[in-house]
Amino acid sequence: MTLEDDARHIIDTTRYMSLGTVDPDGRARVSPVYYAPDGYDVVYWMSGLEAQHSQNVLRQPEVSMAIFDSTVPIGGDVRAVYLKATAGRVPDDELAACAPVACRARFPEQRQPFPVEWLYPPERLRLWRARVTEHSVHIRGSDPVYGTGIDSRRVIAL
């Protein structure tokens, strides 16, 4: 499996990502969010407008994200994809087109489709989108092909 194949698999099969934003005081904020990819260049998630990470995105749209399997035992083969992106709230006039993409097959527990109406004012939940500008992957220091003795990241093209 190539690094790119591995990254696609991680993005396709993982449900949560760590979203990195910047608080008003310049401090990093990391928030776990349930996400849905649209291919490999767009990521959606739903959050309240009043959430601190949402406010941070509105103020500073450059974000970082990490997607990884948190169930891997310590010392195991940690596989991770790191994303740099520009994020923002999906405008109301794009919700009808974006919400079905963002919600398809990512909520298997739901018997009914996610109601798009829940994303319009005056409801509290909003749909957010990040357009990915860079993908990179975690390389174990001991990787037999790419390892250098120390864990590192490698930029890839998806």
N, C-alpha and C positions, 0 to 999 in steps of 0.2 A: 504494500500500500504506500502510495506517495504521501508526502507531507500535505499536499493539496487534498487528496482523497481523505486523509485523516481529519483535516480541518472541516471538510464538508460533512463528514460523519458526525463530528462533535456538534456542529451547528444544527444538523438535522435531528439529532436524537436527544439533545439536552433541553430541559424546559426552563431553567433559571439562568440568568446571567447576573454578574455584578456590574452595576452601572456606576461609573465614576464621573462625578460632577465637581464643581468648585463652589463652596459656600461664599457668601458675601465678604467674609473676612479673609478669603484666600485659602482657607483650609480645604483639603480634599474631603469629599464625602463619597462613600461607597454605599450603594443601596442594592439589595437583591430584588430583582424584578422577574416576573414570569413573562417570557418573550415569545414572539412568533417571527421567524425569518420569512422574507419574501425573496427567495433566491439567496444570494450571498452578499448582496450589496445594500439591502434594506432590512432593518429590524424594527418591529413594532412592539409596544407594550402599552398597558393601560395603567394610569395612575390618576389620582386626584390632583386637580389644579393647585390645591393648597399644600400638597406634599413638598417638603423642602427640596428634594431633587428636581421636582417639576419647576419650582421657582428658580432653581439654579440654571436649568436648561433655558428658561425664558431669558435670563440675564446673560448667560454665557453658553452658547450652543455647542461649543466644542466639548466632546465627551470621549471617554475611554470605556471599553467594556472588556470583561473577561468571561469566557464561557469554558467551563471545565467540569469534569466528573468528580464531584466531591466525595464519592463513595470509595475511591481508590485508597487502599491502606497506605500508611506512612511507609515510605521507601518503595512504594509500587510505581508503576508506570503512569505518572501523571501526564495526561494529555490535555492541552489547553489551547484555545484560540484567543488571541487578543485583537481587539478592533479599535481603531480610531475612527471617529465619525463626527458629523455635524447633525445635531438633533433639533427637534422642535415639535410643537403640537400640530397634529394633522388639522388643517383648516376644515371648518364645518362643511364647506361645499365639496370636499373630497371624501368625507366620511362614508357615504353610500358606496363608493368604489373601494375604499381602503379597508373598511371594517371586515367585510367577508374574507378578504385575503389574510388579514391579521388574525382572524379567529378560526379559520378552517383547520380542522384536524388537530388543533392545539389544545382543545378543551374536550378530550374524549369522554369525560365524566358527564358532560351535558347532553341531555337527550334532545334538546331544542337548540336551534342556532342562536348565537348570542344576539340579543336585540340591539340593533344599531341605535335605536332611540335612547338607549342608556348613555350614549356618548355625547348627546346634544345638551346645551343649556336648557333648563335649569339643573339638569342632573349633575352630580359631582365628579363622575368619572370622565376622563378624556383619553383619546387615543394619541400616542406619541410615536414619532418615527425618527430613526437615525439612519442617515445615508452614510454608508461605510466608505472611508477614504483610504484605509490601509488595513490589511489582514497580516497577522504574524502568528507564529506557532511556537509553543514551548518545545525546546530540544533538551532532552535529558543529557547530562554530562557523559553518561555511560552509553548513549545511543551508539549501536555498532556502526552506523553509517555516518551520522551527522555529529556525534558527540565530540567534545573537545576536553572532557574531564570536568567541566563546569557547566551547569545548566545555563541555557541561553535562549534567545529568541531569534527567529529567522522570519524575515518578511517574505510573504508568498503572494501569488496572484491567483485569485479565484475567479 
